[in-house]
């Protein structure tokens, strides 16, 4: 391969390198279907509306876990979000796919809310294997998928989509099972893997027994609503909901009262101590963000444990303050791992390689520096302001 810059004969743009994390779908958007002249280089690429940098070996532009390069048979999975550049899901999922020996790749795509319907339809048209959805798409996607799993009906949000095809016997199957055969019809099947992931992470990372616990939940949006419903299903003793928009918290509280008569639910801050305080807001993603609660009404010293769905930065101000007050703390890395592992199982029909995915995720998220806490030592990218807390 020549160590030079190959310029598109359409000459429509400036140099756009193809990055190894494939985190942008501008690659697809810039493909020009009306080629003006045949390409004189020996490659299977169409003529593109940008310039291609071939100075790097092709294999170095894809994750190291894969032995074989991307080819015409490679299947694609993706995560949609807005923004999305912070996402650690590609590192985790590509490690899992490689461990399973699949010729699949997982990419991150920035999709604005107004384009979500078109992006899901695009994934169906291009026969993607599946999708994950992160902020702000989980509630919006409920209206854009063709079929609901029971988990979506129960928790009211979609964070995982499996693309399926209908065969000649009218049976719906995962799209990757069709090979070169064209299915009769294609649909997007929605799932929710967040709910089980958050309670598993709470138990494993904080040792919390949720039954009978007093819990303060900050945030009643997409992730907060799912967390509230799941906590109620786990029979917490008392659940306190706080949200910037009071009416949204009230609506979630009303739903819990209808579905879980034995759970005491209240909108507002508790008096006295709680067993657990959870941040399910996006406050903390930026290093300059304030605390996500009103300290005049509640002090984190009143919480025995604190959990932040945000995983990057590893220690938000919320967790730093709680730890300084003596609380046991954990971030949302465990939730990201378990929801992603379940999504992989939904797509592949195989058991997820949890240990491989955990190692890749930890390496990706905590690769820059180290933070010490009384409970554990974790590594954190101090300068990173991303890290969506509700990915996948």
Buried (B, 14 or more C-beta within 10 A) or exposed (E): EEEEEBEBBBEEEEEBEBEBBBBBBEBEEBEBEEEEEEBEEEEEEEBBBBBBBBEEEEBEBBBEBBEEEBEEEBBBBBBBBBBBEBBBBBBBBBBBBBBBEBBBBBBBBBBEEEEBBEBBEBBBEEBBBBBBBBBBBBBBBBEBBBBBBEBBEBBBBBBBBBBBBBBEEEEBEBBBEBEEEEBEEBBBBBBBBBBBBBBBBBBEBBEBEBEEBBBBBBBBBBBBBBBBBBBBBBEBBBBBBBBEEEEBBBBBBEBBEEEBEEBBBBBBBBEEEBBBBBBBBBBBBEEEBEBBBEEEEBBBEBBBBBBBBBBBBBBBBBBBBBBEBEBBBBBBBBBBBBBBBBBBBBBBEEEBBBEBBBEBBBBBBBEEEEBEBEBEEBBBBEEBBBBBBBBB
